[in-house]
């Protein structure tokens, strides 16, 4: 899919990957809807890209439906919806130690927000015989994020839902890409872009944005801004026990080096 002349809506677009993607897609000639729970951040990015801005809580189906409806009222039918909002809170202790509220929030942001968007947009896209979904998941959705079971489990579910979209609607003109980056210098990870120059495994949000554009242009289902993730997934599939042993070793190294490690630490070890 080419972006020139298309209407593109992006959630979580007030900062990080979403904002970088909005800027990059604007240069491709698209018309942008900037959707974020922070209205000031959304307005700032929209002003940069000559787009429209909407404040929206993607975990609220009514709120997301309203943002989509207002986007289409102002810009026309959405050609490409980028479901990009995300969060990462870690876990306080063992793998089941995060609260029910944290598990539910991860589920609502990483899975149900994608479902809500598809529920609104699919009927008209199917009728037109055209449309595209870009769902941001994570390498954790193909592998695992040590120290955050809720994040890993829901990112796996996000990948699975994207697969369901592609299987069910690929023959109806609907394109689907799922984005699975590893570590990216964004506010969510808590690492500045200056760190990316010194670490090969840490990408900038701009790096990921360009990978997404290239992947959507090629209509590639799985977009891997970190190419090495493909190798890791092959190792995991070929010998799960060996892969788990390696992940336990990585966890031990991280614990010894950082105490209670988080995403802002692991990029230094992989």
N, C-alpha and C positions, 0 to 999 in steps of 0.2 A: 504494500500500500504506500502511495505517495501522500505526503501531508499538504502539499500546495492546494490552497482553496478549501481544505477540509475544516470542519468544526471539531475541535478536540477539547474535551473536558478532563481535568486532572484533579484528583483529590490529594490532600496533603501537599498542595502546591505552594504553600507559603514559605517553605524553606527546603533545604536538602535536595534530594534527588528530584522531587516534584518541581521545585522552582527552577533547577538547572534544566530539566526537561522542557519546561514551558519556554524558557529563553531560547533553547536550541530549536524547538519546533516552530516558534514564531519566525525564526530566520528561514524556515522552510516554506513560509507563506501560509501557515494555518491561522485560523481564528480561534482564540483561546478563551476557555472558561476556567478561572482559577478558583478552586474550591478548597477551603481550609477552615478549621474550627476557630482560627485566629483571624478575625476580620481585618485587622490592621495589616497583618502580614499578607493576606490575600490581596488587599487593595494595592499594596506596594508592588507586588509582583505583576498584578494586572496592569498597573500604570506603565511598567517597564515594557510590557509586551503588547500594549494597546488592546488588552482583553477586557473581559468583564469579571467581576469578583463576587463570590458568594460565601457567606459564613454558613458552615454546615457541620453538624456532628454526624459522621458517617455511620455511627452505631444506631442512629434514629432513622428508621425507614422513611418516616414522613418528612424529616428534614432533608434527606438525600433526594427523595422524590421531588421535593420543592425546588432544590438547587438544579436538578435536571430539567424540570419544567420551565424554570425561569431562563436557564441557558438557551433552551430551544426557542422560547418566545423572543429572545433578543438576537440570537445568532442563526437560528434555523436548526434542523435535525442534526443531532450529534452523530458524526461519522466514526469517531474513535473515542472510547472512554477509557481513561487510565486510572485504575483503582489502586492508588499508591499509598494511602494513609497507613501508618504503622506505628508500633510502639515496642519497647523492650524494657522490662522492669527487673529481670533476673528473679532469683528465688532466694529466700533468706537462709535456707538450710538444705534439707534433703530434697530429692526430686519431686516430692508431693507436698512440699512445705508452703508453696505460694497459696494465698487465700483463694477462696471460691470467687471473690470479686475480681481478683487478678486473672484467674482462669477465664471467667466469663468475659472480661474486657478484651483479653487476647482473642477469644473466639469471635466476639462481635466486630472487632476492628479488622482482623485478618481473614475472616471467612464471611460472616454475614454481610459486611459492607459490599463485598463482591457479589453476593447473591442478590442483595437489594438492587444494585445497579443493573444487573442482568434482568431482573424481574421487570423493571420499568422499561428498559430499552429493547429487549429482544423482540417483542411483538412487532414494532414498527420496522426494526432492522430486517426481520424475516420477510415482512411484506415488501420491503424495498429490494430485498435480495442482496444487501450490502451492509456492512458494519464491522467494527473491530473492537475487541476488548484487549487491553494490556493490563494484566494483573501482576502487581509487584508482590512477589513472595520473598524468597531468600534461599541462599545455599543451605540454610538450616532446614528448608523444606525438602531438600534432597539428601541431606546428611544429618547434622544435628548441631545445635548450639549448646556447648557445655555450660551448665549453670543456669539454664532457662528452659525447663521442660515445657512450660505453657507456650512459650514462643515457638519452640521446635514443633510441638504437636500441631499447633494451629497453622503454621507455615506449611507443614505436610498436607494439611487439609486444603489449604489454598491452592497448592499445586494440583491436588486431586480434582477440585472443583473446576479449575481451568481445563484440565483434561476432559472433564464431562462436557463443558461448553464446546470444546473442539470436536469431540466425538459426535455429539448430538446435533450440532448446527454447522459443522464444516461444509456439508453439502448444500447448505442453504445460503451460502455467500457470506457467512460470518467468519471472520478471522480472529484468531486468539493467540496471544503470546503471553508467556509467564516469565517474569524476570527474576532471576535467582542470583543476585550478587553475594559476594562474601563480605569482606569488611570495606566500608566506605566512610570517608571522612565527612561525617554529617553531625548535626547536633544530637541526633538520637544515639549515635555511638559515643559522642563526647570527645571527638578528636578533631583537631583543626586541619585544614588543607595543607598547611606547611609540613605536616608529618608525612603526607603522601609521597612527597619527592624523595624521602629517605627510605621508604619501605615499598618494595615491589608489590606486596600483597595488599597494600592499602590504596584504593583508588579514590579519586575525587568524584564529587557528584557530577561534574561535567563529563568525566570519563564514562560514567554509567549512562548518562543521557545520550551520548553519541552511540554507545552500544545498543541502546533501545531503538534509536532511529534506524540504525543499520539493520537490526533484527526485524523490525516491523516492515521495513522496505522489502526485505527478503521473505516476509511472511513466515518467519521461523517461529515455531512454537516455543522452544526453550531458548531463552536469551541468557547467556552466561557471560557477564562482563569480565569475570575471572575465568579464563579458559581452563585452568587447572582443576576447576570443580568437576569438569567432565571426567577427568582421570580418576578423581576421588570417588565419584559415583560408580564408575566401573569397578574399582577395587572393592567397594562396599558390596556390590551385587555379586562379584565373583567369589568372595570369601567373607561373609558377614562376621564370622568369629574372629578372624584376623583383624578386620577393620575395627571391631569393638575393642579388641586388645590394644590396638594403636591409639584409639580415642581415650582409653583409660590411662595410657601412658602420657598422652598429651595433657590430660587433666592433672595428673600427678606433677608434671613439670610446671604447669601453670600455678598450681597451689603452692609449690615450693618457692617459686620465684616471686609471685605477686600476693600471696596470702589468700584473698578472696578475689579471684580474677573475674573480669567482665569482658565484654566485647572490645573495650578500649585497650585490652592487654593481648588478646589472642592473635591479633594480626602480626604481632612481633614474633610469634612462635611458629606460624605456618608458612 
